[in-house]
Amino acid sequence: MAAQVVRVLRHELALLGDTARMDQLLKIADQLLSRAATDDELPVRRATGPAADLTALVAQELGEVHTDDSGHPQEDPTTSFESAQPPSVSEADLLTAFRRHAPHTRPRAVQDVRRLSGGFSKETARARVIDEEGNGTDVVIRKIAPGRRADGLRPEYDVVSFVAGSGIPVPHPLWFDEDGLGSPAFATTALPGRTVGNVWGWTQSPSLRLVRDLARAMGTLHSLDPGGLADAPLPPLSSQDDHLAAIDEREEVLQTIWLTGDAYRPVFARVLDWLRKNAPQDGAARVLIHGDFALHNALVADDRLTGLLDWERSHIGNPSEDLAYLKPSIDQADAWDDFVEEYRKAGGPPVNTRDLAYFTVWQDLWRGVSSYRIRAKFVAEPTQLSDAIAGLLMSPRFLARAARGLPQGTHTTSDRRPAGC
């Protein structure tokens, strides 16, 4: 694994061209090389014999995993690093798309196209559209990343369009293009603000006003009648059968990867087993779910929520799903009771604590599997730094957090397989 990491780092250094982001890249390189060494040593750790309990199993399979559960600001360069890889869309192509799909904007030129950080399944770029009078409008382009499925992008655009008139701060949809940019893509207006947290928590201490903004946005979302929505990017996740099917789908992804290497397999198996035994019963409210309602998808300006982004995992489901994704961050601010009160005032249904416990584990499991799949992609084709970050660093963090979310005393048994990286 270390050899693949060195290869992709050399490629990124060659693209960088200057030293402006060198310090950040070096910090990421240190984390990647440390994780590569940990994964390469997995056969040695397994040779010591079966792990005695879940905690020991996580240590044996994952080694040391650095996550901060203290509620302090999460300083992590891997969550905000912008690759030097250029965007796959050109100014000329975007100008053609705007003239074709949004002639009312009277576009004369497109400038300053740049790739944004994040977006492992979608490529996200920002650009400025200049009209005939010379006025500029900032826009964001969402585009299917190479090698990823394209069938969820149109429903994502439709969900954003559906939510746009609800009072929830979302980008204004501009156009959808099926193939003019090389793969499906859509454009929205850019919203003001910046993120004040990442998937691990806050990067700066939040105010109660901001917490309440988040609560109102979620409560409003969960109060919408989803009957007017024709489709969503993901299938419904509401009934117990839906949950069991979703767990099966995640395991099928893992089984395919394990044909070539079984790193972390025993821990994944424990988490999947617990989820199957604790899948929510039928009867929860069916609402429109964001699906990744966390701080890295929230924009803030002047201490107010200005945007909810990345609706690629939206679907009809259980309101506890969104609540569980955001609750760890709200708990860091010691504001859960205030959040729930404002959420209920905005129309959110009653909170189910049992379902919250389930979705707390589920959200880390699906993230862990998704990043683990990127890990397999990186092992086979070590060319993208974003693949290395998602696959090597994110997958063990998510999986370790999912395992820590299981009740103490969860039964484990050895599931020995030939080691692989």
DRENKOLLUM-849314 format. One record per residue (C-alpha): x, y, z; chain; residue in one letter; residue number from 1. Coordinates in steps of 0.001 Angstrom, whole numbers, m for minus. Each point is the difference from the previous one (the first is absolute). Last residue first. Layout:
REM DRENKOLLUM-849314
{{X, Y, Z}, 'A', 'A', NUM},
...
REM end
This chain:
REM DRENKOLLUM-849314
{{m4461, m4949, 1301}, 'A', 'C', 421},
{{m408, m3701, 506}, 'A', 'G', 420},
{{m121, m2426, 2880}, 'A', 'A', 419},
{{m1416, m3464, m433}, 'A', 'P', 418},
{{m3267, m216, 1919}, 'A', 'R', 417},
{{m780, m527, 3665}, 'A', 'R', 416},
{{m3408, 888, 1311}, 'A', 'D', 415},
{{540, m190, 3748}, 'A', 'S', 414},
{{m3069, 419, 2146}, 'A', 'T', 413},
{{m1435, 3155, 1486}, 'A', 'T', 412},
{{m2931, 629, 2314}, 'A', 'H', 411},
{{m989, 3586, 754}, 'A', 'T', 410},
{{969, 531, 3645}, 'A', 'G', 409},
{{m179, 3785, m136}, 'A', 'Q', 408},
{{m2689, 1213, m2358}, 'A', 'P', 407},
{{1173, 728, m3558}, 'A', 'L', 406},
{{980, 3603, m727}, 'A', 'G', 405},
{{3705, m766, 430}, 'A', 'R', 404},
{{m296, m2340, m2994}, 'A', 'A', 403},
{{m1475, 2778, m2156}, 'A', 'A', 402},
{{2781, 2363, 1120}, 'A', 'R', 401},
{{2665, m2535, m948}, 'A', 'A', 400},
{{m1647, m527, m3395}, 'A', 'L', 399},
{{m171, 3710, m724}, 'A', 'F', 398},
{{3628, 554, 952}, 'A', 'R', 397},
{{1203, m3128, m1838}, 'A', 'P', 396},
{{m1723, 1128, m3236}, 'A', 'S', 395},
{{981, 3667, 193}, 'A', 'M', 394},
{{3779, m302, m27}, 'A', 'L', 393},
{{882, m2647, m2572}, 'A', 'L', 392},
{{m2941, 199, m2388}, 'A', 'G', 391},
{{m1166, 3574, 217}, 'A', 'A', 390},
{{3478, 1535, 164}, 'A', 'I', 389},
{{1522, m2354, m2573}, 'A', 'A', 388},
{{m2918, 465, m2389}, 'A', 'D', 387},
{{276, 3791, 325}, 'A', 'S', 386},
{{3707, m270, m858}, 'A', 'L', 385},
{{m930, m1589, m3319}, 'A', 'Q', 384},
{{2347, m2266, m2000}, 'A', 'T', 383},
{{343, m3228, 1986}, 'A', 'P', 382},
{{m2041, m2318, m2261}, 'A', 'E', 381},
{{m680, m3434, 1490}, 'A', 'A', 380},
{{777, 947, 3603}, 'A', 'V', 379},
{{m1787, 3339, m506}, 'A', 'F', 378},
{{m3161, m1692, m1269}, 'A', 'K', 377},
{{43, m2353, 2981}, 'A', 'A', 376},
{{306, 2999, 2335}, 'A', 'R', 375},
{{m2865, 1670, m1866}, 'A', 'I', 374},
{{m2125, m3011, 920}, 'A', 'R', 373},
{{1144, 428, 3600}, 'A', 'Y', 372},
{{m1157, 3630, m210}, 'A', 'S', 371},
{{m3513, m1121, m898}, 'A', 'S', 370},
{{54, m2801, 2563}, 'A', 'V', 369},
{{1084, 2312, 2825}, 'A', 'G', 368},
{{m2545, 2650, m959}, 'A', 'R', 367},
{{m2708, m2652, 17}, 'A', 'W', 366},
{{1199, m1295, 3377}, 'A', 'L', 365},
{{433, 3432, 1566}, 'A', 'D', 364},
{{m3594, 961, m775}, 'A', 'Q', 363},
{{m1295, m3399, 1109}, 'A', 'W', 362},
{{1545, 189, 3487}, 'A', 'V', 361},
{{m1643, 3304, 913}, 'A', 'T', 360},
{{m3030, m1185, m1951}, 'A', 'F', 359},
{{m663, m2802, 2482}, 'A', 'Y', 358},
{{426, 2152, 3098}, 'A', 'A', 357},
{{m2310, 2669, m1432}, 'A', 'L', 356},
{{m2614, m2672, m756}, 'A', 'D', 355},
{{m57, m908, 3685}, 'A', 'R', 354},
{{m204, 3672, 1033}, 'A', 'T', 353},
{{m3070, 752, m2143}, 'A', 'N', 352},
{{m383, 3789, m362}, 'A', 'V', 351},
{{m3511, 1354, m547}, 'A', 'P', 350},
{{m721, 1396, m3483}, 'A', 'P', 349},
{{1636, 3160, m1428}, 'A', 'G', 348},
{{m2358, 2885, m682}, 'A', 'G', 347},
{{2182, 3068, 610}, 'A', 'A', 346},
{{m966, 72, 3696}, 'A', 'K', 345},
{{1180, m3628, 297}, 'A', 'R', 344},
{{3456, 860, m1370}, 'A', 'Y', 343},
{{223, 3040, 2303}, 'A', 'E', 342},
{{m630, m2147, 3080}, 'A', 'E', 341},
{{2279, m2765, m1265}, 'A', 'V', 340},
{{2896, 2432, m533}, 'A', 'F', 339},
{{m405, 1612, 3396}, 'A', 'D', 338},
{{85, m3441, 1658}, 'A', 'D', 337},
{{3037, m1009, m2073}, 'A', 'W', 336},
{{2036, 3119, 813}, 'A', 'A', 335},
{{3179, m1199, 1725}, 'A', 'D', 334},
{{2010, 1343, m2962}, 'A', 'A', 333},
{{1722, m3367, m407}, 'A', 'Q', 332},
{{m3460, m1545, 335}, 'A', 'D', 331},
{{m1097, 1962, m3063}, 'A', 'I', 330},
{{2909, m1509, m1920}, 'A', 'S', 329},
{{m837, m3533, 1111}, 'A', 'P', 328},
{{m3706, 656, m795}, 'A', 'K', 327},
{{463, 906, m3677}, 'A', 'L', 326},
{{17, m3456, m1576}, 'A', 'Y', 325},
{{m2432, m1392, 2561}, 'A', 'A', 324},
{{m2595, 2690, m723}, 'A', 'L', 323},
{{204, m603, m3750}, 'A', 'D', 322},
{{m700, m3711, 480}, 'A', 'E', 321},
{{m2499, 514, 2808}, 'A', 'S', 320},
{{m2362, 1549, m2562}, 'A', 'P', 319},
{{m588, m3482, m1516}, 'A', 'N', 318},
{{18, m158, m3772}, 'A', 'G', 317},
{{m768, 1354, m3436}, 'A', 'I', 316},
{{3271, 757, m1728}, 'A', 'H', 315},
{{2902, 2455, m161}, 'A', 'S', 314},
{{3493, m1420, m428}, 'A', 'R', 313},
{{1136, 2346, m2799}, 'A', 'E', 312},
{{m1382, 3086, 1744}, 'A', 'W', 311},
{{3408, 1662, 190}, 'A', 'D', 310},
{{m535, 3424, 1586}, 'A', 'L', 309},
{{m1991, 1735, 2711}, 'A', 'L', 308},
{{531, 3758, m106}, 'A', 'G', 307},
{{63, 3302, 1845}, 'A', 'T', 306},
{{m154, m1016, 3659}, 'A', 'L', 305},
{{685, 3052, 2126}, 'A', 'R', 304},
{{3115, 1011, 1986}, 'A', 'D', 303},
{{822, 2819, m2400}, 'A', 'D', 302},
{{267, m2556, m2815}, 'A', 'A', 301},
{{m389, m3775, 319}, 'A', 'V', 300},
{{m98, m2779, m2592}, 'A', 'L', 299},
{{m1088, m3512, 980}, 'A', 'A', 298},
{{1070, m3198, m1788}, 'A', 'N', 297},
{{3189, m532, 2036}, 'A', 'H', 296},
{{m2102, 519, 3111}, 'A', 'L', 295},
{{m2187, m3063, m460}, 'A', 'A', 294},
{{m3342, m879, m1561}, 'A', 'F', 293},
{{1175, m2815, m2262}, 'A', 'D', 292},
{{m3254, m1713, m949}, 'A', 'G', 291},
{{m2046, 3141, m619}, 'A', 'H', 290},
{{m3116, m1947, 973}, 'A', 'I', 289},
{{m3479, 655, m1397}, 'A', 'L', 288},
{{m2471, m1415, 2486}, 'A', 'V', 287},
{{m1705, m3296, 817}, 'A', 'R', 286},
{{m897, m1, 3718}, 'A', 'A', 285},
{{1041, m3177, 1812}, 'A', 'A', 284},
{{m2379, m2975, m28}, 'A', 'G', 283},
{{2041, m2965, m1109}, 'A', 'D', 282},
{{2651, m1296, 2395}, 'A', 'Q', 281},
{{3522, 1366, 81}, 'A', 'P', 280},
{{2879, m2401, m799}, 'A', 'A', 279},
{{1574, m1296, 3219}, 'A', 'N', 278},
{{1000, m3570, m837}, 'A', 'K', 277},
{{1081, 894, m3524}, 'A', 'R', 276},
{{1979, 2990, 1251}, 'A', 'L', 275},
{{1832, m2114, 2582}, 'A', 'W', 274},
{{1053, m2550, m2651}, 'A', 'D', 273},
{{1194, 2724, m2342}, 'A', 'L', 272},
{{2148, 1512, 2758}, 'A', 'V', 271},
{{1578, m3322, 907}, 'A', 'R', 270},
{{690, m917, m3658}, 'A', 'A', 269},
{{1650, 3371, m706}, 'A', 'F', 268},
{{2334, m646, 2916}, 'A', 'V', 267},
{{928, m3463, m1283}, 'A', 'P', 266},
{{661, 1304, m3544}, 'A', 'R', 265},
{{2403, 2819, 914}, 'A', 'Y', 264},
{{2449, m1032, m2769}, 'A', 'A', 263},
{{m1402, m2842, m2110}, 'A', 'D', 262},
{{1753, 226, m3342}, 'A', 'G', 261},
{{m792, m1004, m3612}, 'A', 'T', 260},
{{m3377, m1741, 320}, 'A', 'L', 259},
{{m607, 2184, 3042}, 'A', 'W', 258},
{{m917, 2926, m2249}, 'A', 'I', 257},
{{m2949, m1869, m1497}, 'A', 'T', 256},
{{m1167, m1114, 3436}, 'A', 'Q', 255},
{{164, 3579, 1236}, 'A', 'L', 254},
{{m2348, 1343, m2661}, 'A', 'V', 253},
{{m2360, m2912, 658}, 'A', 'E', 252},
{{116, 846, 3714}, 'A', 'E', 251},
{{m1143, 3563, m668}, 'A', 'R', 250},
{{m2859, m1260, m2174}, 'A', 'E', 249},
{{m1070, m2493, 2663}, 'A', 'D', 248},
{{m128, 2800, 2581}, 'A', 'I', 247},
{{m2168, 2071, m2357}, 'A', 'A', 246},
{{m2333, m2977, m558}, 'A', 'A', 245},
{{m307, m487, 3763}, 'A', 'L', 244},
{{m849, 3664, 448}, 'A', 'H', 243},
{{m2631, 15, m2744}, 'A', 'D', 242},
{{m1552, m3167, 1455}, 'A', 'D', 241},
{{m251, 1785, 3368}, 'A', 'Q', 240},
{{m1927, 2767, m1728}, 'A', 'S', 239},
{{1343, 3509, m631}, 'A', 'S', 238},
{{3096, 160, m2128}, 'A', 'L', 237},
{{m1438, 968, m3388}, 'A', 'P', 236},
{{2311, m418, m3001}, 'A', 'P', 235},
{{2746, 2577, m575}, 'A', 'L', 234},
{{296, 3001, m2354}, 'A', 'P', 233},
{{m3649, 1003, 433}, 'A', 'A', 232},
{{m2969, m163, m2342}, 'A', 'D', 231},
{{m3342, 1625, m854}, 'A', 'A', 230},
{{m187, 2350, 2977}, 'A', 'L', 229},
{{m3488, 1387, 518}, 'A', 'G', 228},
{{m894, m2658, 2544}, 'A', 'G', 227},
{{2976, 1024, 2147}, 'A', 'P', 226},
{{m2223, 2204, 2187}, 'A', 'D', 225},
{{2495, 2219, 1796}, 'A', 'L', 224},
{{166, m132, 3807}, 'A', 'S', 223},
{{3330, m1855, 75}, 'A', 'H', 222},
{{1665, 2780, m1992}, 'A', 'L', 221},
{{m1449, 2667, 2274}, 'A', 'T', 220},
{{1306, m1820, 3079}, 'A', 'G', 219},
{{3440, m353, m1578}, 'A', 'M', 218},
{{232, 3676, m923}, 'A', 'A', 217},
{{m1384, 1084, 3354}, 'A', 'R', 216},
{{2514, m2150, 1892}, 'A', 'A', 215},
{{2928, 1315, m2054}, 'A', 'L', 214},
{{m1083, 3578, 673}, 'A', 'D', 213},
{{m363, m885, 3691}, 'A', 'R', 212},
{{3606, m1185, 147}, 'A', 'V', 211},
{{1049, 3231, m1716}, 'A', 'L', 210},
{{m1781, 2116, 2601}, 'A', 'R', 209},
{{1482, m2109, 2805}, 'A', 'L', 208},
{{3403, 1122, m1196}, 'A', 'S', 207},
{{2543, m2421, m1415}, 'A', 'P', 206},
{{3592, m573, 1163}, 'A', 'S', 205},
{{2368, m347, m2923}, 'A', 'Q', 204},
{{1088, m3016, m2030}, 'A', 'T', 203},
{{m3152, m1793, 1049}, 'A', 'W', 202},
{{m396, m3767, m373}, 'A', 'G', 201},
{{1527, m3075, m1599}, 'A', 'W', 200},
{{m1670, 319, m3430}, 'A', 'V', 199},
{{1190, 3567, m239}, 'A', 'N', 198},
{{m714, 3286, 1699}, 'A', 'G', 197},
{{m411, 3716, m492}, 'A', 'V', 196},
{{m698, m214, m3743}, 'A', 'T', 195},
{{49, 3194, m1980}, 'A', 'R', 194},
{{m2473, 2684, m951}, 'A', 'G', 193},
{{m1812, 1317, m3016}, 'A', 'P', 192},
{{m1910, m2300, m2369}, 'A', 'L', 191},
{{1026, m849, m3538}, 'A', 'A', 190},
{{m2816, m167, m2549}, 'A', 'T', 189},
{{m673, m3408, m1411}, 'A', 'T', 188},
{{1310, m2003, m2938}, 'A', 'A', 187},
{{m514, m3627, m992}, 'A', 'F', 186},
{{2099, m2767, m1473}, 'A', 'A', 185},
{{m330, m3328, m1796}, 'A', 'P', 184},
{{3219, m1128, m1705}, 'A', 'S', 183},
{{2259, 1423, m2724}, 'A', 'G', 182},
{{m1155, 3574, 525}, 'A', 'L', 181},
{{m2826, m50, m2579}, 'A', 'G', 180},
{{m1254, m3405, 1183}, 'A', 'D', 179},
{{m3150, 260, 2134}, 'A', 'E', 178},
{{m73, 3681, 889}, 'A', 'D', 177},
{{m2044, 1379, 2915}, 'A', 'F', 176},
{{m641, 3710, 470}, 'A', 'W', 175},
{{m227, 2908, 2422}, 'A', 'L', 174},
{{m958, m1360, 3422}, 'A', 'P', 173},
{{27, 2587, 2834}, 'A', 'H', 172},
{{2302, m1245, 2752}, 'A', 'P', 171},
{{m1667, m1023, 3266}, 'A', 'V', 170},
{{m1002, 2022, 3065}, 'A', 'P', 169},
{{m3215, m1655, 1252}, 'A', 'I', 168},
{{m2903, 2398, m551}, 'A', 'G', 167},
{{m1997, m2631, m1857}, 'A', 'S', 166},
{{380, 1247, m3569}, 'A', 'G', 165},
{{3379, m1595, m674}, 'A', 'A', 164},
{{m937, m3397, 1465}, 'A', 'V', 163},
{{m1530, m1368, m3211}, 'A', 'F', 162},
{{2729, 1442, m2245}, 'A', 'S', 161},
{{2701, m1484, 2245}, 'A', 'V', 160},
{{m1859, m3322, m126}, 'A', 'V', 159},
{{m227, 140, m3818}, 'A', 'D', 158},
{{3740, 683, m299}, 'A', 'Y', 157},
{{742, m3002, 2203}, 'A', 'E', 156},
{{m2442, m2070, m2088}, 'A', 'P', 155},
{{1987, 936, m3132}, 'A', 'R', 154},
{{3311, m930, 1646}, 'A', 'L', 153},
{{m929, m3430, 1337}, 'A', 'G', 152},
{{294, m2021, m3226}, 'A', 'D', 151},
{{3573, 991, m799}, 'A', 'A', 150},
{{1950, m2740, 1739}, 'A', 'R', 149},
{{3682, 741, 597}, 'A', 'R', 148},
{{2996, m836, m2213}, 'A', 'G', 147},
{{981, 3599, m610}, 'A', 'P', 146},
{{m1800, 2446, 2318}, 'A', 'A', 145},
{{m3558, 1006, m890}, 'A', 'I', 144},
{{m295, 3775, m104}, 'A', 'K', 143},
{{m1254, 2683, 2366}, 'A', 'R', 142},
{{690, 3538, m1217}, 'A', 'I', 141},
{{m174, 2970, 2351}, 'A', 'V', 140},
{{m744, 3563, m1064}, 'A', 'V', 139},
{{1276, 3461, 845}, 'A', 'D', 138},
{{m1708, 2796, m1915}, 'A', 'T', 137},
{{1904, 2824, m1702}, 'A', 'G', 136},
{{m1276, 3196, m1584}, 'A', 'N', 135},
{{1739, 1052, m3220}, 'A', 'G', 134},
{{m3093, 1377, m1690}, 'A', 'E', 133},
{{m257, m3016, m2335}, 'A', 'E', 132},
{{202, m2441, 2924}, 'A', 'D', 131},
{{3108, m1432, 1675}, 'A', 'I', 130},
{{m287, m3453, 1569}, 'A', 'V', 129},
{{2462, m765, 2808}, 'A', 'R', 128},
{{1049, m3566, 747}, 'A', 'A', 127},
{{12, m2574, 2785}, 'A', 'R', 126},
{{631, m3696, m493}, 'A', 'A', 125},
{{m1285, m3172, 1610}, 'A', 'T', 124},
{{918, m3456, m1269}, 'A', 'E', 123},
{{m2421, m2531, 1390}, 'A', 'K', 122},
{{639, m3320, 1734}, 'A', 'S', 121},
{{2967, 1136, 2103}, 'A', 'F', 120},
{{m1244, 3591, 143}, 'A', 'G', 119},
{{2365, 1661, 2414}, 'A', 'G', 118},
{{1984, 3103, m890}, 'A', 'S', 117},
{{m1094, 2327, m2780}, 'A', 'L', 116},
{{1298, m5, m3567}, 'A', 'R', 115},
{{522, 3342, m1652}, 'A', 'R', 114},
{{m1528, 1919, m2907}, 'A', 'V', 113},
{{1003, 3661, 241}, 'A', 'D', 112},
{{m1924, 1317, m3009}, 'A', 'Q', 111},
{{m3066, m624, m2141}, 'A', 'V', 110},
{{m882, 2525, m2690}, 'A', 'A', 109},
{{m2894, 1827, m1656}, 'A', 'R', 108},
{{m2916, m1642, 1780}, 'A', 'P', 107},
{{m3422, 1564, m562}, 'A', 'R', 106},
{{m1423, m1489, 3235}, 'A', 'T', 105},
{{m3272, m565, m1880}, 'A', 'H', 104},
{{1923, m2334, m2331}, 'A', 'P', 103},
{{115, m2604, 2788}, 'A', 'A', 102},
{{182, m3457, m1608}, 'A', 'H', 101},
{{1799, 532, m3304}, 'A', 'R', 100},
{{1920, 3193, 740}, 'A', 'R', 99},
{{917, m1357, 3422}, 'A', 'F', 98},
{{1223, m3299, m1456}, 'A', 'A', 97},
{{2058, 1716, m2708}, 'A', 'T', 96},
{{1619, 2241, 2613}, 'A', 'L', 95},
{{769, m3063, 2093}, 'A', 'L', 94},
{{1748, m1689, m2906}, 'A', 'D', 93},
{{2052, 3122, m751}, 'A', 'A', 92},
{{1064, 455, 3620}, 'A', 'E', 91},
{{1180, m3599, 98}, 'A', 'S', 90},
{{m1339, m2937, 1987}, 'A', 'V', 89},
{{2206, m2781, 1401}, 'A', 'S', 88},
{{1206, 2193, 2850}, 'A', 'P', 87},
{{3796, 115, 466}, 'A', 'P', 86},
{{1671, m2382, 2471}, 'A', 'Q', 85},
{{1869, 2136, 2521}, 'A', 'A', 84},
{{m2104, m1648, 2677}, 'A', 'S', 83},
{{m1847, 2135, 2497}, 'A', 'E', 82},
{{587, m1188, 3569}, 'A', 'F', 81},
{{m2903, 754, 2319}, 'A', 'S', 80},
{{m748, m3265, 1809}, 'A', 'T', 79},
{{3532, m1393, m173}, 'A', 'T', 78},
{{1454, 2993, 1826}, 'A', 'P', 77},
{{m1662, m1074, 3265}, 'A', 'D', 76},
{{m335, 2404, 2901}, 'A', 'E', 75},
{{m3180, m1084, 1771}, 'A', 'Q', 74},
{{m937, 2672, 2512}, 'A', 'P', 73},
{{m552, m1527, 3446}, 'A', 'H', 72},
{{m2980, m2250, 646}, 'A', 'G', 71},
{{2149, m2584, 1738}, 'A', 'S', 70},
{{m666, m2782, m2499}, 'A', 'D', 69},
{{3227, 580, m1920}, 'A', 'D', 68},
{{773, m2684, m2532}, 'A', 'T', 67},
{{3413, m1538, m616}, 'A', 'H', 66},
{{m203, m3696, m859}, 'A', 'V', 65},
{{2735, m2227, 1371}, 'A', 'E', 64},
{{m35, m3457, m1554}, 'A', 'G', 63},
{{m2997, m754, m2157}, 'A', 'L', 62},
{{m317, m3775, 213}, 'A', 'E', 61},
{{1681, m711, 3350}, 'A', 'Q', 60},
{{m1201, 3181, 1675}, 'A', 'A', 59},
{{m3568, m574, m1181}, 'A', 'V', 58},
{{178, m3606, 1181}, 'A', 'L', 57},
{{1297, 1055, 3406}, 'A', 'A', 56},
{{m2944, 2331, 470}, 'A', 'T', 55},
{{m2399, m2659, m1256}, 'A', 'L', 54},
{{1241, m2676, 2361}, 'A', 'D', 53},
{{2769, m2593, 387}, 'A', 'A', 52},
{{1712, 398, m3363}, 'A', 'A', 51},
{{1053, m3304, m1555}, 'A', 'P', 50},
{{3736, m762, m265}, 'A', 'G', 49},
{{3277, 1927, m173}, 'A', 'T', 48},
{{205, m705, m3731}, 'A', 'A', 47},
{{m2729, 2556, m651}, 'A', 'R', 46},
{{2306, 2831, 1000}, 'A', 'R', 45},
{{2709, m1218, m2375}, 'A', 'V', 44},
{{m2468, m403, m2881}, 'A', 'P', 43},
{{m1214, 3595, 606}, 'A', 'L', 42},
{{3484, 1546, m313}, 'A', 'E', 41},
{{m611, 1325, m3522}, 'A', 'D', 40},
{{m3138, 1729, 1276}, 'A', 'D', 39},
{{1916, 1822, 2731}, 'A', 'T', 38},
{{2790, 954, m2428}, 'A', 'A', 37},
{{m2545, 1422, m2438}, 'A', 'A', 36},
{{m1655, 1897, 2856}, 'A', 'R', 35},
{{3295, 1648, 992}, 'A', 'S', 34},
{{783, 814, m3627}, 'A', 'L', 33},
{{m3402, 1611, m455}, 'A', 'L', 32},
{{185, 2051, 3189}, 'A', 'Q', 31},
{{3475, 1337, m831}, 'A', 'D', 30},
{{m1052, 769, m3568}, 'A', 'A', 29},
{{m2995, 1948, 1291}, 'A', 'I', 28},
{{2286, 2134, 2138}, 'A', 'K', 27},
{{2343, 473, m2970}, 'A', 'L', 26},
{{m2908, 1059, m2214}, 'A', 'L', 25},
{{m1048, 2630, 2513}, 'A', 'Q', 24},
{{3501, 1401, 213}, 'A', 'D', 23},
{{328, 49, m3804}, 'A', 'M', 22},
{{m3181, 1956, m644}, 'A', 'R', 21},
{{1605, 3236, m1213}, 'A', 'A', 20},
{{3237, m1745, m991}, 'A', 'T', 19},
{{m385, 163, m3762}, 'A', 'D', 18},
{{m438, m2341, m2978}, 'A', 'G', 17},
{{m2558, m2164, 1736}, 'A', 'L', 16},
{{m390, m2431, m2896}, 'A', 'L', 15},
{{3394, m1653, 511}, 'A', 'A', 14},
{{m637, m194, 3727}, 'A', 'L', 13},
{{m3312, m1739, m672}, 'A', 'E', 12},
{{1671, m2659, m2171}, 'A', 'H', 11},
{{2747, m576, 2545}, 'A', 'R', 10},
{{m2652, m419, 2678}, 'A', 'L', 9},
{{m1876, m2529, m2151}, 'A', 'V', 8},
{{3082, m2187, m433}, 'A', 'R', 7},
{{1100, 213, 3620}, 'A', 'V', 6},
{{m3446, m1157, 1109}, 'A', 'V', 5},
{{22, m2959, m2385}, 'A', 'Q', 4},
{{3409, m1088, 1315}, 'A', 'A', 3},
{{m1208, 218, 3601}, 'A', 'A', 2},
{{m2862, m2397, m767}, 'A', 'M', 1},
REM end
